[in-house]
Amino acid sequence: MNYLIMEDFSGQPVPFIFPRRVDHADMREQLPYGLALSCGHLELGPQGFTCSGGNNNLGLKARPEEDTAIITEALRQRSR
């Protein structure tokens, strides 16, 4: 999967995860947020999520540790 980490209107990072066939730049154009913080590729392995890569068209790189933590927190199971 691909991902973008955007800054929401309150300054918090928000992950967007989408299929690899969708280009980072194309997805960026669809999002209402102002600042793109990072982007890359997301994989789920035995040890959890890993983030890598980036996109030269957007001038962004993956921040492996930080992006992984943001995505993991966003997708963690919450009690009801």
Contacts in CASP RR format, 6 or more apart in sequence:
PFRMAT RR
TARGET T0000
AUTHOR 0000-0000-0000
METHOD contacts of the structure
MODEL  1
MNYLIMEDFSGQPVPFIFPRRVDHADMREQLPYGLALSCGHLELGPQGFT
CSGGNNNLGLKARPEEDTAIITEALRQRSR
1 17 0 8 1.000
1 18 0 8 1.000
1 19 0 8 1.000
1 20 0 8 1.000
1 41 0 8 1.000
1 42 0 8 1.000
1 43 0 8 1.000
2 17 0 8 1.000
2 18 0 8 1.000
2 19 0 8 1.000
2 20 0 8 1.000
2 22 0 8 1.000
2 24 0 8 1.000
2 27 0 8 1.000
2 39 0 8 1.000
2 40 0 8 1.000
2 41 0 8 1.000
2 42 0 8 1.000
3 15 0 8 1.000
3 16 0 8 1.000
3 17 0 8 1.000
3 18 0 8 1.000
3 39 0 8 1.000
3 40 0 8 1.000
3 41 0 8 1.000
3 42 0 8 1.000
3 51 0 8 1.000
3 67 0 8 1.000
3 71 0 8 1.000
4 15 0 8 1.000
4 16 0 8 1.000
4 18 0 8 1.000
4 24 0 8 1.000
4 27 0 8 1.000
4 28 0 8 1.000
4 31 0 8 1.000
4 36 0 8 1.000
4 38 0 8 1.000
4 39 0 8 1.000
4 40 0 8 1.000
5 13 0 8 1.000
5 14 0 8 1.000
5 15 0 8 1.000
5 16 0 8 1.000
5 36 0 8 1.000
5 37 0 8 1.000
5 38 0 8 1.000
5 39 0 8 1.000
5 63 0 8 1.000
5 67 0 8 1.000
5 70 0 8 1.000
6 13 0 8 1.000
6 14 0 8 1.000
6 15 0 8 1.000
6 16 0 8 1.000
6 31 0 8 1.000
6 33 0 8 1.000
6 34 0 8 1.000
6 35 0 8 1.000
6 36 0 8 1.000
6 37 0 8 1.000
7 13 0 8 1.000
7 14 0 8 1.000
7 33 0 8 1.000
7 34 0 8 1.000
7 35 0 8 1.000
7 36 0 8 1.000
7 37 0 8 1.000
8 14 0 8 1.000
8 33 0 8 1.000
9 33 0 8 1.000
13 37 0 8 1.000
13 70 0 8 1.000
14 33 0 8 1.000
14 74 0 8 1.000
15 67 0 8 1.000
15 70 0 8 1.000
15 71 0 8 1.000
15 74 0 8 1.000
16 27 0 8 1.000
16 31 0 8 1.000
17 42 0 8 1.000
17 71 0 8 1.000
18 27 0 8 1.000
20 41 0 8 1.000
23 55 0 8 1.000
23 57 0 8 1.000
24 39 0 8 1.000
24 40 0 8 1.000
24 54 0 8 1.000
24 55 0 8 1.000
24 57 0 8 1.000
24 58 0 8 1.000
24 60 0 8 1.000
25 55 0 8 1.000
25 57 0 8 1.000
25 58 0 8 1.000
28 36 0 8 1.000
28 39 0 8 1.000
28 58 0 8 1.000
36 58 0 8 1.000
36 60 0 8 1.000
37 60 0 8 1.000
37 63 0 8 1.000
38 54 0 8 1.000
38 60 0 8 1.000
38 61 0 8 1.000
38 62 0 8 1.000
38 63 0 8 1.000
38 66 0 8 1.000
38 67 0 8 1.000
39 53 0 8 1.000
39 54 0 8 1.000
39 55 0 8 1.000
39 58 0 8 1.000
39 60 0 8 1.000
39 61 0 8 1.000
39 62 0 8 1.000
40 51 0 8 1.000
40 52 0 8 1.000
40 53 0 8 1.000
40 54 0 8 1.000
40 55 0 8 1.000
40 60 0 8 1.000
40 61 0 8 1.000
40 62 0 8 1.000
40 67 0 8 1.000
41 51 0 8 1.000
41 52 0 8 1.000
41 53 0 8 1.000
41 54 0 8 1.000
41 62 0 8 1.000
42 49 0 8 1.000
42 50 0 8 1.000
42 51 0 8 1.000
42 71 0 8 1.000
43 49 0 8 1.000
43 50 0 8 1.000
43 52 0 8 1.000
48 72 0 8 1.000
49 68 0 8 1.000
49 71 0 8 1.000
49 72 0 8 1.000
49 75 0 8 1.000
50 64 0 8 1.000
50 68 0 8 1.000
51 62 0 8 1.000
51 63 0 8 1.000
51 64 0 8 1.000
51 67 0 8 1.000
51 68 0 8 1.000
51 71 0 8 1.000
52 62 0 8 1.000
52 64 0 8 1.000
53 61 0 8 1.000
53 62 0 8 1.000
54 60 0 8 1.000
54 61 0 8 1.000
54 62 0 8 1.000
END
